Amino acid sequence: MKKETCKDFCISIFCLMAFVLLTVLLRLVDVQPIGPNGSSVGFATVNQIVHNFTGVNWYFYYITDLLSIIPIFIVIGFAVFRSFSMDK
């Protein structure tokens, strides 16, 4: 059991380090003002290539906008569940 806990901890530390590395790279590598209203974007060349290849699809924009509401309801559900399941 202890070996599995160490493995989980190492995976968690690796994911945290990867997140920090990606965040630092996004702030430092190929930052150019190509975003909306001239906002600076990291990895700008890659972002511009993907944008030129895929374009703007408003259908997918609306789908992802609607799907972003689902996590909010999940959080509210957990909060309600937690409030009713607590021993009083």
MODELLER restraints for C-alpha pairs under 7 A, 6 or more apart:
rsr = mdl.restraints
at = mdl.atoms
rsr.add(forms.Gaussian(group=physical.xy_distance, feature=features.Distance(at['CA:26:A'], at['CA:42:A']), mean=4.47, stdev=0.5))
rsr.add(forms.Gaussian(group=physical.xy_distance, feature=features.Distance(at['CA:26:A'], at['CA:43:A']), mean=6.40, stdev=0.5))
rsr.add(forms.Gaussian(group=physical.xy_distance, feature=features.Distance(at['CA:27:A'], at['CA:42:A']), mean=5.84, stdev=0.5))
rsr.add(forms.Gaussian(group=physical.xy_distance, feature=features.Distance(at['CA:28:A'], at['CA:42:A']), mean=6.94, stdev=0.5))
rsr.add(forms.Gaussian(group=physical.xy_distance, feature=features.Distance(at['CA:29:A'], at['CA:42:A']), mean=5.96, stdev=0.5))
rsr.add(forms.Gaussian(group=physical.xy_distance, feature=features.Distance(at['CA:29:A'], at['CA:43:A']), mean=5.90, stdev=0.5))
rsr.add(forms.Gaussian(group=physical.xy_distance, feature=features.Distance(at['CA:30:A'], at['CA:42:A']), mean=5.61, stdev=0.5))
rsr.add(forms.Gaussian(group=physical.xy_distance, feature=features.Distance(at['CA:30:A'], at['CA:43:A']), mean=4.87, stdev=0.5))
rsr.add(forms.Gaussian(group=physical.xy_distance, feature=features.Distance(at['CA:30:A'], at['CA:44:A']), mean=5.67, stdev=0.5))
rsr.add(forms.Gaussian(group=physical.xy_distance, feature=features.Distance(at['CA:31:A'], at['CA:40:A']), mean=6.02, stdev=0.5))
rsr.add(forms.Gaussian(group=physical.xy_distance, feature=features.Distance(at['CA:31:A'], at['CA:41:A']), mean=5.27, stdev=0.5))
rsr.add(forms.Gaussian(group=physical.xy_distance, feature=features.Distance(at['CA:31:A'], at['CA:42:A']), mean=4.36, stdev=0.5))
rsr.add(forms.Gaussian(group=physical.xy_distance, feature=features.Distance(at['CA:31:A'], at['CA:43:A']), mean=6.14, stdev=0.5))
rsr.add(forms.Gaussian(group=physical.xy_distance, feature=features.Distance(at['CA:31:A'], at['CA:44:A']), mean=5.84, stdev=0.5))
rsr.add(forms.Gaussian(group=physical.xy_distance, feature=features.Distance(at['CA:32:A'], at['CA:40:A']), mean=5.10, stdev=0.5))
rsr.add(forms.Gaussian(group=physical.xy_distance, feature=features.Distance(at['CA:32:A'], at['CA:41:A']), mean=5.61, stdev=0.5))
rsr.add(forms.Gaussian(group=physical.xy_distance, feature=features.Distance(at['CA:32:A'], at['CA:42:A']), mean=6.86, stdev=0.5))
rsr.add(forms.Gaussian(group=physical.xy_distance, feature=features.Distance(at['CA:32:A'], at['CA:44:A']), mean=5.78, stdev=0.5))
rsr.add(forms.Gaussian(group=physical.xy_distance, feature=features.Distance(at['CA:33:A'], at['CA:39:A']), mean=5.06, stdev=0.5))
rsr.add(forms.Gaussian(group=physical.xy_distance, feature=features.Distance(at['CA:33:A'], at['CA:40:A']), mean=4.00, stdev=0.5))
rsr.add(forms.Gaussian(group=physical.xy_distance, feature=features.Distance(at['CA:33:A'], at['CA:41:A']), mean=6.19, stdev=0.5))
rsr.add(forms.Gaussian(group=physical.xy_distance, feature=features.Distance(at['CA:34:A'], at['CA:40:A']), mean=6.17, stdev=0.5))
rsr.add(forms.Gaussian(group=physical.xy_distance, feature=features.Distance(at['CA:34:A'], at['CA:41:A']), mean=6.42, stdev=0.5))
rsr.add(forms.Gaussian(group=physical.xy_distance, feature=features.Distance(at['CA:34:A'], at['CA:44:A']), mean=6.90, stdev=0.5))
rsr.add(forms.Gaussian(group=physical.xy_distance, feature=features.Distance(at['CA:35:A'], at['CA:41:A']), mean=6.09, stdev=0.5))
